[in-house]
Amino acid sequence: MKIGDPSSGPASPISDRSGRGPIAMAESHPEHPRSFGLCLAEIMVAIAILALAMIPLLSVFWATCRHAAQTSDYSLGLGLVTKASEDLLLGNWENAHWIEELEQDPSFGAVAPVVDGESPFFATLEDMVPPYGLIEPGKDPGILPSVEPLFSRVKKYRLGLQTTPESLPTTGAVLNTHVKLEWTAVQGQRQTISAEVVLGRYASRPSLPEVICDRTLADSMIRGLFYPDRASLSLDEAIRQVGADPETIRRLGDIAILCSVLDTAAAKIRRDCQPLVAEARNGSSEGKVSALLTLGRLYERYAALCLNSMAAIRGPLRALADGFRADLLGRWGGRPSVYLDPLISFLDVPNEFSAYLWTAHASYTLAYNLPSESVLRPRLRTRVFMKLVEIGKLAAMTGRPEALTGVVSIVESFLREQDGRNPNFFRFARYELLSCRDPALFRLRGSDWRFGAWDGFEALVLAAAIRVGGTVSSGAAPSPSPRSGSPVSNPR
């Protein structure tokens, strides 16, 4: 057998010149694959590179989670601040003494947690304790640990108020209320949300009749009343021609103008009230309520006109009573009755005010006591109640002290009705009841410009009439009859 002879059988691996010996065959045979791997150093390098690449991604992820938590906290806090702000505005709308309570109750100003009933704005969560249908602070719970997950979400929040009174130049006073919510964020930083709420302070202010406020119109009317023969002149020119004192003429003229305004308003009310009285007596339930409320507004409006007129002329009356002289009229060519009759007619204005005010009270009382609840809607009924309280107190201040007993009775009834239902109405009634039960406190709180306008008005008019007329005395003082528009008979 020759070496390398193909016919002699399988070739010897040693003599394979093609290089396909045992080693080469092992490399190429599929049953013996070569395995490739990574050493430990290569793995560590890969992990390090991956870690470096993940650092910014993890930072972004952490920042996103932190911002999401902050946004959630802020949104929840904003809802709590909004709730407290709306409670303040609603309380100021439904309770005329809301600002006084805020200033006197320290619990409203103190910074307190919103949980466990410590904040007055979150003292009660819902009606959970019998009798159901009545929300009673102290009995019905606030946000307690048993109320999950709400308690865990809001337990870090603390709410407080800061108030600053401010006087406005024309419209009275307001209370600037700063609502502040604070909490500790996820990263330990202190966060706050604030809201500004402006609360109006309810106060009665005199409203001078428009004809007196418009000095140009008033002067034109005075010139027509006192100097009709000088139609081509202004009031100042006419006064200079006759040598009169401008201030004295304007004082007497304003009194005459207001007397004419009252006469016109009384005549209009007499015309307007006649069909309303018939409807209040014989109409349907809806018609009776509408007629009674309209009658009450008409009577109340005229009573307010009387009171504002008395307030407007107290100064001129006092000046006339103290310093009037005949020479201040100059060369007066007309009859003295032109300025004296309007002055004397004001003697009866306090009686007219009292009569119209009491008739308005009677009309509102009838509407309030009608049995048909569906006719007088609850909110309107509450407003009528508040009018009854204010009119009753004003009547008690101005010559009808017995009216205070009726005010106490109706307030006690309203207090029982609102207990556990509307906390703002309940606080209003409680405040009024405490004030009306104590005569000294009632006089202190009730003595405003309205009482000042009415008190001693008749004596002031009489003193001015004696000084101006020279012939009027306390024993022979005229007794004017009531105006033609005095209140019609009680619709009752």
C-alpha positions, 0 to 999 in steps of 0.5 A: 500500500502506497502512502497517499494512494487514494485507492488504498483506503482512508487517508492517514491524518499524518499524510493529509497535505491539505492541512485537515488533520485531527485539530482542523477537523475538530474546529470545523465539525459541528459537534464540537463548537467553540464557546466564547465568554466575557471575563470579570473585568469586562462585566464590571466595565459594562456595569459601570457604563450602564450606571453612568448612563442611568444616573440622569435617568434616575434624577429625572425620575426622582424629580418627576415623582417629587413634582407629582407629590408637590402638585398633589399636595398643592392641589389638595391645599388649594381645595382647602383654602378655597373651601375656607374662603367660600365659607367666609364669603357665605358667612358674610352674606348670610350673617350680618354680624359675621365680621364681629364674630370673626373679630371676637372669636379667637378660634378663627384667627388661630393657626390650627390643623384641619383634622380632629375638629380643631379648625372651625372651618373643618369642625364637622365633616358630615352628619354621622350621629343621630338625630340625622338631618342636623349637623351639630358641631361637637357631636358630628365628627370632623376629619378623624383618623377613622376617616381614611385615606382622607385623614392621612392626606390632610393631617399635615395641613394647618389653616389660619386667618389674619384680618385687617380692617380698612375704611373706604372713602365712600362706601363704609368699611371692609375687613381684609381677610388673609387665609393662609394654609401651611404644610411640610412638603416631601423634601422637608420644605415648608410650603404655604398657600394664601388667599385674600378675601374682602368682607363687607361690614354691614352698616346703615348710612344716611342717603341724602335725597337726590334733589339735595345732592344735585346742587344745581337742580336744588338752586334752580328749584329754590329760585323758582320757589322764593324768587319767581319774578326773577326767572332769568337770574340764577339763585346767586344773582337773585340773592345778591339783588335782594341782599340776602344771606346765601346760606340762610336762603339755601337752608330754608330752600332745602327744607321747602324742597324736601317737603315737596318731595315728601308730599309727592312721594306720599301721594304716589304711595297712596295711588300705588297701594290701593290695588295692592291692598285689595290683592292682599285681602282677596287674592290667591296665595301667590298674589297675597305674598307678592302684594304684601311684599310689595306693600312692605317695600313701598312703606319701607321706602317712604319711611326711609325717605322720611328718615333720610330727610330728617337726617338731611335737615338737622344741620340747617334746622340747628343753624336756623334755631341758633342764628336766624335773623330777619335781615338775613332774608334781605328785601324779601318781597314774598309771603313768609308762608313760602318758607315757614309752612314747609318748616312747620309741616316737618313737625309731623314727619317723625309721626309719619316715619313711625306709622309707615315703618310699623305698617311695613313691619305688619306687611312683612309679618303677614307675608312671613307667617303665611302657611304656604311654604311653597309660595315664600321660598326658604331663602326669601323667607329668611330675608323677610325675617331679617327685614322684620328684625331690622325694622322691629329694632328701628321701631323700638329705637324710635318710639315703639319700645314694645316692638322689641318684645316681638323681635325677641319672640321671632328671633327665638323661633328662628333660632330653634328652626336653624339649629343644626341646619344653617350655622350662619343663620343660627349665629345671626339669630343668636347674636340678635337674641343676645343683643335684644334681650339686654336693653343696655346692649341694645341701646349701645349697638342700636344707637346709630345715625338713624336714632340720631336723626329721629331723636329730638327732631320735633323739638328742633323743628319747633325751635327753628320755626319759633326763631324764623316765624317769630309768632309760633310758640309752644302753646300755639304750635300748628298741628298739621294733619297727616299727609294725604298719602299716610299708610292705608289701613292695615291689610290684616 
